[in-house]
Amino acid sequence: MGEEKKASSPPSSVWPSIKPFVNGGASGMLATCVIQPIDMIKVRIQLGQGSAGTVTRTMLQNEGVVAFYKGLSAGLLRQATYTTARLGSFKMLTNKAIEANEGKPLPLYQKALCGLTAGAIGASVGSPADLALIRMQADATLPVAQRRNYSNAFHALYKIVADEGVLALWKGAGPTVVRAMALNMGMLASYDQSVEFFKDSLGFGEATTVIGASAVSGFFASACSLPFDYVKTQIQKMQPDAEGKFPYSGSLDCAMKTLKSGGPFKFYTGFPVYCVRIAPHVMMTWIFLNQIQKLEKKVGL
């Protein structure tokens, strides 16, 4: 009996370590299935195809309903890498910080630092899938001769490596990481802080607390990250001209040229749709995560 108990202990010790990562990836993938059409419209707006209504009508008329789910495989792959890493590492970092803080709740600045770090880790892991997603979503906006015609996320990754080299998978990784740090600082820190406020200060129930904190988290994630998202999208979708030169030499060059040509508000192109896309995705991620955790508790995991 003692030997059986000893033999069964390693799996039980491994699960608590990987559980935050598994839960994070699963909740992000479920949220992506719900939010993918709005994300597709957001990318088209940032590429200059018009307002949300115009883009939606054009896509329906020219490409059909299936166009709204173009790049879904890349989106799911991105969540399986990016969200798995960021939510898992955030939980791990905050747990370590709470231990160091003798079990007391963390101050906001420590949560923000954990969010920044988790965002950087997640973006570094998820950058290849993010590049594939952007390219697949932007492909239909290019002239026929310039289209890459990726069939799915794995085909996109294979073609990028074959045509441009392995390091091309991290093209635009700089702005991707910075954008992820800003988004996760807003998303993760504000959620934890809001849960404490709604539950402890206002006495809200579980459902109201999760929904309210998720909404606050979504707002701050959107407000912090859109300028970086705009630069990231421009870098990842740029094409060389007839002379082989790219319009931007890097993210800083893109930011400066955008600021000079369109002013600071240019970075907030598509903000209403971006906010509508980011906030619900954040909310759905937290809600799915909460339900997954409740299910695991119910079945004893």
Secondary structure, 3 states (H helix, E strand, C coil): CHHHHHHHHHHHHHHHHHHHHHHHHHHHHHHHHHHHHHHHHHHHHHCCCCCHHHHHHHHHHHCCHHHHHCCHHHHHHHHHHHHHHHHHHHHHHHHHHHHHCCCCCCCHHHHHHHHHHHHHHHHHHHHHHHHHHHHHHHHHHCCHHHCCCCCCHHHHHHHHHHHHCHHHHHCCHHHHHHHHHHHHHHHHHHHHHHHHHHHHHCCCCHHHHHHHHHHHHHHHHHHHHHHHHHHHHHHHHCCCCCCCCCCCCCHHHHHHHHHHHHCHHHHHCCHHHHHHHHHHHHHHHHHHHHHHHHHHHHHCC
